[in-house]
Amino acid sequence: MPPPRWMLPRSTLTEHVRGRLRNLREAALDALAVVLPVTCASCGDVDRALCRSCAEHLARIALVRECGVRISSADGRRILVFAASDYVGPTKALVAALKERGRADAARPLAVLLRKAVGALAEAETAAADAFDGSQAPAWVAVLAPSSAKSLRNRGYSHLALLWGLAMPGVRNARGLRVIRRVEDQAGLTVAARAENLHDAYRSEPGLEGVRVVLVDDVVTSGATLRESVRALEAVGAVVVGCVVIAEAVRRNPQSRGVELDTRGE
């Protein structure tokens, strides 16, 4: 016979309560899907905002890791980039739904991935500090990669601000970057054209001199957006300690090396 709940250790009781709350939330979502049906933001079936099948697929492809793209500071220091998924399947569909179709409800499952990427970077920072002198890693401020004014008008919201608020509630972020000139849609551009398209396109807001910054974006392909963001931040004296993204677009077709994958613009 299991012991009464009042005799359970605090940690076990807390996990028990969390489990009950998760079950109640799942039941409520199932009931709501019957009364007010919506389509899955990933596959389009009439179900929840993310159906069970797509949620399970998302969990299978989630893989937190350091990205292969190389980002460097002005002095040659390597800046680590962490992602939590490949840019495929439901991850790709959810990003498109959030950015292109106004599906703000697609942000919650993506925020879970973003939080995992942040955790991986934080662990790497802590390990580096311990290896150096045993101290704690200094605090940092999150800076969101910029979107063009046109994109913000079309969406009606900043998708990265929404994602960050869900992923890291209560953790400060700064909109320290802005687009200062017209840029073309990145979809379909070659690697060289993408870099040229963003050359000197961003400007950092004042007040970040000496501040340790973690750069936040949704998808990384060649790294052009991250590199231009790093350049703009370092121009005002910020120190970029790392980058986090939801997903990394990995090319698997060797014949397409010169062409950027479609990340649906910026």
Buried (B, 14 or more C-beta within 10 A) or exposed (E): EEEEEEEBEEEEEEEEEEEEEEEEEEEEEEEEBEEEEBBBBBBEEEBBBBBEBBBEBBEEBBEBBBBEBEBEBEEEEEBBBBBBBBBBBBBBBBBBBBBBEBBBBBBBBBBBBBBBBBBBBBEBBEEEBEEEEEEEBEEBBBBBBBBBEBBBEEBEEBBBBBBBBBBBEEEEBBBBBBBEEEBBBBBEBEBEBBBEBBBEBBBBBEEBEEBBBBBBBBBBBBBBBBBBBBBBBBBBEBBBBBBBBBBBBBBEEEEEEEBBBBBBBB
